[in-house]
Amino acid sequence: MGKYISRIQAPILDAAKVHRQDPTAAEAVLWAALRRQQLGGLGFRRQHPVGRFILDFYCPRKKLCVELDGPIHEGREMMDQARTEALGTLNIRVIRFRNEEVLTDLPSVLNRIEAAAAQP
């Protein structure tokens, strides 16, 4: 584990810690449903650093990243796409949800996460 941590820049680790301490409402709701392997036995980490990125939720066993997009992502579609492509080079699949989806239709979001995790 030390070898992995040494490759992550300290500012990224610090930012991930701050994000874990101050989740958005949507992140808190989704984390309550994902933590402790409640979703199909899948283990997720939240605000997990990978290289220069901090992933909202990450299932290492399935190499699946779940990103929640709030108002800050408006107008950043090209940046988000570039991030998704960069993570793809690490064989990490990314699925995205709007914060509103999590807050208004959590069962559908969870079903879609399970379906994505089931894909090879």
Secondary structure, 3 states (H helix, E strand, C coil): CHHHHHHCCHHHHHHHHHHHHCCCHHHHHHHHHHHHHCCCCCCCEEEEEECCEEEEEEECCCCEEEEEECHHHCCCHHHHHHHHHHHHCCCCEEEEEEHHHHHHCHHHHHHHHHHHHHCC
